């Protein structure tokens, strides 16, 4: 039997793969926790589009700075050497190819790398695109963090074609889910890693798109 990762588990798995020295933006949702799991001896510079450069881990309860938040209005810390910049400068970073990586949450990703990460119904979260469009096309690479299936283990979020409105086309390089790590390639989703106990066949049963063994 396999045990899916929880949201922090997905974030920790992503943190393992971020190299030393990268400049990284973290989107709302699961991605915001990634900065909590990067080892202290590995320098990764985290950016928030509201104008914070050098974000550190989440503050311990009771020690929050009420004026230090990320783009999702979550309390954060700032590392030594960090900086606050004007909103326009922050978006120039996001749009100008200066970010090595952006990690976004999503509702769906298609086999050709399309991403859909904003809501289509009034009862769903994230009813605005925000900076996702800018980040998706402006960063040098885009990774996605999300659950593999919809709530209750229903429909697949790993799709042949997205059913949600698209945020950007053909931009996703890699997807981290609670079950697997998938690379988006010209030949489709290549399975790079799976949770312990998961088999390729079981993963394919949970996935709409056709998977390729890595």
Beta strands, then each sheet from edge to edge (+ up, - down):
strand 1: 23-26
strand 2: 45-48
strand 3: 52-55
strand 4: 78-84
strand 5: 101-105
strand 6: 108-110
strand 7: 115-116
strand 8: 142-145
strand 9: 158-159
strand 10: 172-176
strand 11: 180-185
strand 12: 188-194
strand 13: 211-213
sheet 1: 4+ 3- 2+ 1+ 5+ 8+ 10+ 11- 12+ 13+
sheet 2: 7+ 6- 9-
end
